[in-house]
Amino acid sequence: CEHFGEKELSLLVNSAGIGSSGHIEDIDLEETERMLQVNVNSVIQITKHCIPYLKNRVNVSDESNRAVINIGSISSLPINVGVDRSIYVCTKHALKGFSDCLFADISEYGIKVCCIMPMWTNTEIIDKIERNHFLIPYRHQLIQPSDIAKSIDYVLDCSPFACPTEILIRTQKKFV
C-alpha cells in the first residue's frame, strides 16, 4: 500500500493458492515448502502488512465496511480430508485457523474477517492437479469465480455489526 502512496485500505482479498497431490511418503519436500509458502505464509505476511492500512481508514463511520477475505477451500474443513491430499489439506486448515484467530485479533476495529471455502471451482487448479482432470468436461457446472465475488459482496453488504466469518460453497451437482 505504502509503495503505491495509499494510506488506507478497505478490502484485502487473499486468494492465491497452489495444490498438488500425493501420498505422504511420495511427496516432494520442495513442493511441500512451496505450497506452505504460497497457501499460508504469504497470506500471513500480506495480511500483517495490510492491517495498519485497514485500521487507518479515515472517515470510518458506522456505515463503512472493511474486511479481510481469505479464499480457502472445502478442504479447510474436516469433512474433506482424504487420501493423497495431506499437504494441501494441511495448508487449507491452517488458513481457516488463521482466519478465525485474525477475526479475534481485529474485529474490535470494525474489520470483518471471512474465510470463503468453495468446493470445485472453475480455475486453473483444475488443470494443474491430475486427480481433478475428470472435472474438465464439467467446467460450466462448477462454482464460478463470479460466485466467489458475490460471496465477498455479501460479506461487505452485511451491516457493520454482523460478520459472516465463514462461507461454505458447494456445487449443486455431485461429481464423485
Salt bridges, closest charged atoms under 4 A:
GLU8 OE2 - ARG57 NE 3.83
GLU31 OE1 - ARG34 NH1 3.66
ASP84 OD1 - ARG131 NE 3.09
ASP100 OD2 - LYS96 NZ 2.79
GLU124 OE1 - LYS128 NZ 3.33
ASP127 OD1 - ARG139 NH2 2.37
GLU166 OE1 - LYS96 NZ 2.67
